[in-house]
Amino acid sequence: MTAIRLIGVPMDLGASRRGVDMGPSAVRYTDLRDRLVALGHDVEDAGNVPVPFREDAAKGAQRGARYLGAITEVCTAVAAATRDALAAGRTPVVLGGDHALAAGSVAGAAAHLAQRGRRLGLLWIDAHGDLNTPGTSRSGNVHGMPLAALLGHGDRALAGIAGAAPALRARDLALVGQRDLDVAERHHITKWGLATYTMRALDERGVRTVLEEAIATATRETDAIWVSFDMDVIDPAEAPGVGTAVPGGMTYREAHLAMEMLADTGKLVGLDVVEVNPVLDEHNRTAEIAAELILSALGKRIL
């Protein structure tokens, strides 16, 4: 049995397209809590982290990164919620909301471990790299920046949410499933020496081999793993209700295998599942897949 705490972050400030703020409700609507309890887990739902309206958030807008001040405040609250869950002996499951929230959730988990002399490894499973900074982003959308912030780059406040930056060492990170990287992100991957397994690697070598290597990277010098899973890594033919859809993604079963393998490590301390957009979904299909993937990550097996 695992003690779990669900944390909703109904935020769409980091994205241009509206709708992912309803993601936490859509995933909860699948009876996620009851299904986790049926697996034998002790589950509590902490509700949602407060998120301001865009009209109020705009007052703190910054050049190169829209709503950055408000997003940083939300992520600070998310980091505190993550730390509190771990301190209480619970596994945080963070429901998004746009991927900017991970600048808080991962930082909070890293700070919790650092306080105990331990290090966090991270798997970033996403169609995108989210490795831009306010100085390199073409869109100004902060959901394209959280991973750079976790590595200590870009805005100082966002990068230092849970203490001294960086929250995460580059060598403790593995990116999986990328298929839409801009020029700056490609440059950062090379410059920062990030282990990156794109969709080509998955196509050529298969999920099992790639995940084995990614997990080895994230666990080589760390004590625990956090998984940040963006639903847009799955092909939109199967998961249409996402914030930024890109054709050519992982299949339903490939995504489940990834989560099942992560569960098998016994080192998973928390996860984000983000970018569910009910406005673009079909009969809550993407939210249902998100719930099923959470179940797989937390021990549900076929046999």
ZIVENRA-V6311 format. One record per residue. RES is the residue in three letters. PSI is psi as a letter, one per 30 degrees, with the letter a starting at -180 (* if undefined). D_CENTER is the distance of its C-alpha to the mean C-alpha in Angstrom with 1 decimal. Layout:
BEGIN
res psi d_center
RES PSI D_CENTER
RES PSI D_CENTER
END
This chain:
BEGIN
res psi d_center
MET k 23.5
THR k 20.2
ALA k 20.0
ILE k 16.8
ARG j 15.8
LEU k 14.0
ILE j 12.7
GLY k 12.5
VAL i 11.5
PRO i 13.7
MET k 13.1
ASP g 14.0
LEU f 15.5
GLY f 13.3
ALA l 14.5
SER e 18.0
ARG k 18.0
ARG l 18.3
GLY f 17.1
VAL f 13.4
ASP f 14.6
MET g 16.2
GLY e 13.2
PRO e 13.2
SER e 16.9
ALA e 16.8
VAL e 14.8
ARG e 17.0
TYR f 20.0
THR g 19.6
ASP h 20.9
LEU e 17.8
ARG e 19.3
ASP e 22.6
ARG e 21.3
LEU e 19.6
VAL e 22.9
ALA f 24.8
LEU f 23.0
GLY g 24.6
HIS l 21.8
ASP j 22.5
VAL k 20.1
GLU k 20.2
ASP j 18.5
ALA g 18.2
GLY a 18.0
ASN k 16.2
VAL k 15.7
PRO k 18.3
VAL k 17.5
PRO l 20.5
PHE l 22.1
ARG e 21.9
GLU e 25.6
ASP e 25.3
ALA e 22.3
ALA f 24.3
LYS f 26.7
GLY g 24.5
ALA k 23.4
GLN k 23.6
ARG k 24.8
GLY f 22.2
ALA j 19.2
ARG k 19.8
TYR g 19.3
LEU e 18.0
GLY e 20.0
ALA e 18.8
ILE e 15.1
THR e 15.8
GLU e 17.6
VAL e 14.9
CYS e 12.4
THR e 15.4
ALA e 15.8
VAL e 12.2
ALA e 12.9
ALA e 16.2
ALA e 15.0
THR e 12.8
ARG e 15.8
ASP e 18.2
ALA e 16.7
LEU e 16.8
ALA f 20.2
ALA g 21.4
GLY g 20.6
ARG k 17.8
THR j 14.5
PRO k 11.9
VAL j 10.0
VAL k 8.1
LEU k 8.9
GLY l 8.3
GLY l 9.8
ASP l 8.8
HIS f 5.9
ALA f 8.3
LEU f 7.5
ALA f 5.3
ALA f 8.8
GLY e 10.0
SER e 8.2
VAL e 8.1
ALA e 11.5
GLY e 12.9
ALA e 12.4
ALA e 13.9
ALA e 16.7
HIS e 17.5
LEU e 18.0
ALA e 19.8
GLN f 22.2
ARG g 23.2
GLY g 23.7
ARG l 20.7
ARG l 17.9
LEU k 14.2
GLY l 13.0
LEU k 9.6
LEU k 8.7
TRP j 6.7
ILE j 7.5
ASP k 8.2
ALA f 11.6
HIS l 11.4
GLY f 11.4
ASP h 10.4
LEU g 13.1
ASN l 15.6
THR l 17.4
PRO f 19.6
GLY f 22.4
THR f 21.2
SER k 19.3
ARG f 21.6
SER f 20.0
GLY g 19.2
ASN j 15.9
VAL f 13.5
HIS f 10.3
GLY g 11.7
MET f 12.0
PRO e 9.3
LEU e 9.3
ALA e 13.1
ALA e 13.3
LEU f 11.8
LEU g 14.5
GLY g 17.0
HIS l 17.8
GLY b 18.5
ASP k 19.1
ARG e 20.4
ALA e 19.3
LEU e 15.6
ALA f 15.7
GLY g 17.8
ILE e 16.1
ALA g 16.5
GLY a 19.6
ALA k 20.9
ALA l 18.7
PRO l 17.2
ALA f 14.7
LEU k 14.0
ARG k 16.7
ALA e 16.5
ARG f 18.1
ASP g 15.5
LEU k 12.8
ALA k 12.7
LEU k 11.2
VAL k 11.9
GLY g 13.0
GLN k 13.6
ARG g 16.5
ASP i 16.5
LEU k 16.9
ASP l 19.3
VAL e 22.1
ALA e 20.6
GLU e 17.4
ARG e 19.8
HIS e 21.8
HIS e 19.1
ILE e 18.0
THR e 21.7
LYS e 22.6
TRP f 19.9
GLY h 20.4
LEU k 16.9
ALA j 16.9
THR k 15.8
TYR j 16.4
THR l 16.8
MET f 17.8
ARG e 21.3
ALA e 20.7
LEU e 19.5
ASP e 22.5
GLU e 24.9
ARG f 24.0
GLY l 22.1
VAL e 18.9
ARG e 20.6
THR e 21.9
VAL e 18.8
LEU e 16.6
GLU e 19.4
GLU e 19.4
ALA e 15.7
ILE e 15.8
ALA e 19.1
THR e 17.7
ALA f 14.9
THR f 17.6
ARG e 20.7
GLU g 21.0
THR l 18.5
ASP f 18.9
ALA l 15.6
ILE k 12.2
TRP k 8.7
VAL k 6.4
SER j 2.8
PHE j 4.5
ASP k 5.7
MET f 9.1
ASP f 11.1
VAL f 11.2
ILE k 13.8
ASP k 17.1
PRO f 17.9
ALA f 21.2
GLU e 19.4
ALA i 16.5
PRO f 18.0
GLY i 16.3
VAL l 13.4
GLY e 13.1
THR i 14.1
ALA k 15.8
VAL k 17.1
PRO l 19.8
GLY h 19.9
GLY a 16.7
MET l 16.2
THR l 18.4
TYR e 17.8
ARG e 19.3
GLU e 17.6
ALA e 14.1
HIS e 15.9
LEU e 17.5
ALA e 14.3
MET e 13.2
GLU e 16.8
MET e 17.2
LEU e 14.3
ALA e 16.1
ASP f 19.3
THR f 18.5
GLY g 18.9
LYS g 16.7
LEU k 13.4
VAL f 13.1
GLY l 10.0
LEU l 6.7
ASP k 4.1
VAL j 5.6
VAL l 5.9
GLU g 8.8
VAL k 11.5
ASN j 14.7
PRO f 17.8
VAL e 20.2
LEU g 19.7
ASP l 19.5
GLU j 22.5
HIS h 23.5
ASN g 19.9
ARG e 19.4
THR e 15.7
ALA e 15.0
GLU e 17.2
ILE e 15.4
ALA e 12.1
ALA e 14.2
GLU e 15.9
LEU e 13.0
ILE e 12.1
LEU e 15.8
SER e 15.9
ALA f 13.3
LEU g 15.6
GLY f 18.8
LYS k 20.1
ARG l 22.5
ILE e 24.8
LEU * 27.7
END
